[in-house]
C-alpha cells in the first residue's frame, strides 16, 4: 500500500529513497505439497528513484524500485523439520504516472502557492507499472525470491484534499505473463488480481503527517500445465503510517502493515517498514 500516491512533486527535482522492511508470519501452502506449520521471516532492502516531469500540460512522473531480499522459511515437509534460506535481488519495478487534474506542473514555490489558494481540491490520476523478472530464480526450487514473470499493473486513482485532511482511493489490476520455466519444467499461468486501496491522511503541521490504510485483493488463481491449482487469493491488508520531515529536503516514514489471507492458501504476515527520502531541487 502506498499513501500519498498521487501527491504532486515539483518540477526539476529528483527524489532518491532507501528503505528497510522486516516481515514475519505464517504461510499456508496447498496440502498437496505436504508443507505444514510454515513460518517466514523476510528482511528487504529497497532503493528507489523518482523523477517528476511535465507532459503537455499535465504533471507526470517515472519511478524505479529495486529490492534485495533475505528470506527464511521454517516448518515441516512431509512431517519432518525443514528450512529454506534465500537471499538475492528481487524483481525490479518501473512505473509511469500522470495526474489529469489537481495542481498544474510547477516548481516548489508554485505548488505551495496553489495549495494556499486552493485549500480544497481533487486530483485524478492514472499509472502503469511493469515488474521485470530480474530477481533471483531457480526453476528446480519451489520457493524463490523472483517470480520469473512480467507483471503489468494499470492503476487509476484519486485524492481529495480539504484543509489538513486527504482521502485517497486507488484501483489496480495485476496482469501476469506465463512462467515457462516453473518448478518441475512446467508452465505456470496466473489469472489477474483485482485490488483497491484506500487511505485517510492527516497533516499535523508542515513537517508531520499520518495515515490509516485498507486494501483488498482477489484473484490470481494459477494454472500449471493447464491444470488449475485451485489457489484463488483473497487478501485483506491494513496499515498505519507516520511521516516526518527531518530537514528541508529529507523525510522519513514509519509503517506497520498487516496482511491476512481470507482463504486456506496464502500468508498472514506483519511488516515493519522504515523509509528515507531525499529531494534534490
C-alpha positions in Angstrom: 0.0 0.0 0.0 1.1 3.5 -0.8 -0.5 6.5 0.9 0.1 9.9 -0.8 0.4 8.0 -4.0 -1.0 10.9 -6.2 0.8 13.8 -4.4 2.3 16.4 -6.7 6.0 16.7 -6.9 7.9 19.9 -8.0 9.4 20.0 -11.5 13.2 20.0 -11.9 13.5 17.8 -8.8 14.9 14.3 -8.3 14.0 12.0 -5.3 16.1 9.1 -4.2 14.9 6.8 -1.4 16.1 3.9 0.7 14.1 1.6 2.9 14.1 -1.5 5.1 11.2 -3.9 5.6 11.0 -6.6 8.2 8.2 -9.1 7.7 7.2 -12.3 9.6 4.3 -14.6 9.8 2.8 -17.9 8.7 2.5 -19.3 5.2 -0.4 -21.7 4.2 0.6 -24.0 1.3 -1.6 -26.3 -0.8 -1.9 -29.5 1.3 -0.7 -31.5 -1.7 2.8 -30.0 -1.1 2.9 -31.6 2.4 4.3 -28.4 3.9 2.9 -27.7 7.4 3.4 -25.2 10.2 5.5 -22.9 7.9 6.7 -19.6 9.2 8.6 -16.9 7.2 11.0 -14.1 8.1 12.0 -11.7 5.4 14.3 -8.7 5.5 14.2 -6.4 2.4 16.4 -3.5 1.5 14.9 -1.1 -1.1 16.4 1.6 -3.3 14.1 3.9 -5.3 14.3 6.9 -7.7 11.5 9.2 -8.7 11.6 11.9 -11.5 8.7 14.2 -12.0 8.3 16.0 -15.3 5.8 17.9 -17.5 3.9 16.0 -20.1 1.9 18.5 -22.2 0.0 20.5 -19.6 0.0 17.6 -17.1 2.2 16.6 -14.2 3.8 13.2 -14.7 6.5 11.1 -13.0 8.5 8.0 -13.5 9.9 5.9 -10.7 12.1 2.8 -10.3 12.3 0.4 -7.4 14.9 -2.2 -6.8 14.7 -4.6 -3.8 17.2 -7.0 -2.2 15.7 -9.8 0.0 16.8 -12.1 2.8 14.2 -14.9 3.3 14.0 -17.7 5.8 11.2 -20.4 5.7 10.9 -22.9 8.5 8.4 -25.7 9.0 7.7 -29.3 8.3 7.9 -31.1 5.0 6.3 -34.5 4.9 6.2 -34.4 8.7 10.0 -33.7 9.0 11.6 -30.4 10.2 12.9 -28.4 7.2 14.1 -24.9 6.5 14.8 -22.9 3.3 17.0 -19.7 3.1 17.3 -17.4 0.1 19.0 -14.1 -0.4 19.3 -12.1 -3.6 17.8 -9.3 -5.7 14.0 -9.2 -6.1 12.1 -8.2 -9.2 12.6 -4.6 -10.2 9.7 -2.3 -11.0 9.3 0.7 -13.4 6.2 2.9 -13.2 4.9 5.8 -15.2 2.2 8.0 -13.6 0.2 11.1 -14.8 -2.2 13.4 -12.9 -5.1 14.6 -15.0 -6.3 17.2 -12.5 -5.2 19.0 -9.4 -2.1 21.3 -9.2 -0.6 22.1 -12.6 3.1 21.3 -13.2 5.3 23.8 -11.3 8.3 24.3 -9.1 8.2 24.1 -5.3 7.1 27.7 -4.8 4.4 27.5 -7.5 3.0 24.3 -5.9 2.9 26.0 -2.5 1.1 29.0 -3.9 -1.5 26.6 -5.5 -2.1 24.8 -2.1 -2.6 28.2 -0.4 -5.0 29.4 -3.0 -6.9 26.1 -3.2 -7.4 24.6 0.3 -9.9 22.1 -1.2 -9.1 20.3 -4.5 -9.2 16.9 -6.1 -6.6 15.1 -8.1 -7.4 12.2 -10.5 -4.5 10.2 -11.9 -3.5 7.0 -13.8 -0.4 4.9 -14.0 1.1 1.7 -15.4 3.7 -0.2 -13.6 5.8 -3.1 -15.0 7.6 -5.5 -12.8 10.5 -7.2 -14.6 11.8 -10.8 -13.8 15.2 -9.6 -12.6 15.0 -11.4 -9.2 16.9 -14.5 -8.2 15.1 -17.6 -9.6 15.8 -21.3 -9.8 13.4 -23.5 -11.7 14.5 -26.5 -9.7 13.3 -24.8 -6.5 9.7 -24.2 -5.5 10.4 -21.2 -3.2 12.1 -18.3 -4.9 12.7 -14.6 -4.5 11.9 -13.7 -8.1 8.7 -14.7 -9.9 10.2 -15.2 -13.3 7.3 -13.4 -15.0 6.4 -9.9 -16.1 3.7 -8.2 -14.2 1.8 -5.3 -15.7 -0.3 -3.2 -13.3 -2.5 -0.4 -14.6 -3.9 1.9 -11.9 -6.5 4.7 -11.6 -7.0 6.8 -8.5 -8.0 10.0 -6.9 -7.1 12.0 -3.8 -9.5 14.6 -2.3 -7.8 17.3 -0.2 -9.6 19.6 2.3 -7.5 21.6 4.7 -5.2 19.3 6.7 -7.0 16.1 5.5 -6.8 13.9 2.4 -8.8 10.9 1.3 -7.3 8.5 -1.4 -8.9 5.7 -3.4 -6.9 3.7 -6.0 -7.9 0.7 -8.1 -5.4 -1.7 -9.7 -5.4 -4.8 -11.9 -2.3 -7.1 -12.0 -1.7 -9.0 -15.3 0.8 -11.8 -15.2 2.8 -13.3 -18.1 3.4 -17.0 -18.2 6.2 -18.6 -16.3 7.5 -21.1 -18.9 10.3 -22.3 -16.6 8.3 -23.2 -13.5 9.2 -25.9 -10.9 9.4 -29.3 -12.5 9.9 -28.0 -16.0 6.3 -27.0 -16.2 4.4 -23.8 -17.4 2.6 -21.7 -14.8 -0.2 -19.3 -15.8 -1.9 -16.9 -13.4 -5.2 -15.1 -13.6 -5.4 -11.3 -13.0 -5.7 -9.9 -9.5 -8.1 -7.1 -8.9 -7.3 -4.8 -5.9 -8.2 -1.5 -4.3 -6.5 0.6 -1.6 -7.8 3.5 0.4 -6.2 5.9 2.7 -7.2 8.6 5.2 -4.4 11.1 5.8 -4.0 13.8 8.4 -1.3 16.6 8.2 -0.5 17.9 11.7 1.9 20.6 10.6 4.2 21.2 7.6 6.6 18.5 8.9 4.4 15.7 10.0 1.6 13.5 8.6 -0.1 10.2 9.5 -2.4 7.8 7.7 -4.6 4.8 8.1 -5.0 2.4 5.2 -7.0 -0.5 4.0 -6.6 -2.7 0.9 -8.4 -5.7 -0.6 -7.4 -8.0 -3.4 -9.0 -11.0 -5.1 -7.9 -13.3 -8.0 -4.6 -14.7 -9.1 -5.6 -18.3 -9.4 -2.7 -20.3 -11.0 -2.8 -22.9 -13.7 0.1 -25.3 -14.0 0.3 -27.3 -17.3 -3.3 -26.4 -18.0 -4.5 -27.8 -14.6 -6.0 -25.4 -12.1 -4.2 -25.1 -8.8 -7.5 -24.0 -7.0 -5.5 -21.3 -5.2 -7.7 -18.3 -5.7 -6.2 -15.5 -3.5 -8.2 -13.1 -1.3 -6.2 -10.8 0.9 -7.0 -8.0 3.3 -4.3 -5.5 4.2 -4.4 -2.8 6.8 -1.7 -0.3 7.7 -0.7 2.8 9.8 1.9 5.2 8.6 3.7 8.3 10.0 5.9 10.6 8.0 8.2 13.3 9.3 10.3 15.9 7.5 13.7 15.8 9.3 15.1 18.7 7.2 14.1 20.9 4.3 14.9 18.2 1.8 14.9 14.9 3.7 12.0 12.9 5.1 11.5 9.6 7.0 8.5 7.3 7.2 7.5 4.5 9.6 4.8 2.0 8.7 3.1 -1.0 10.3 1.4 -3.3 7.7 -0.8 -6.4 8.4 -1.6 -8.8 5.6 -4.2 -11.5 6.1 -5.4 -14.2 3.7 -9.1 -14.9 3.6 -8.6 -18.3 2.0 -7.0 -21.6 3.2 -3.9 -20.9 1.0 -1.8 -17.7 1.4 0.0 -15.9 4.2 -0.7 -14.0 7.3 2.2 -11.5 8.0 3.2 -8.5 10.0 5.6 -5.9 8.4 7.5 -3.0 9.9 8.8 -0.5 7.4 11.3 2.3 7.6 11.8 4.6 4.7 14.1 7.6 4.0 14.0 10.0 1.0 16.0 13.0 -0.2 14.6 15.6 -2.5 17.1 17.2 -4.9 16.0 20.6 -6.3 
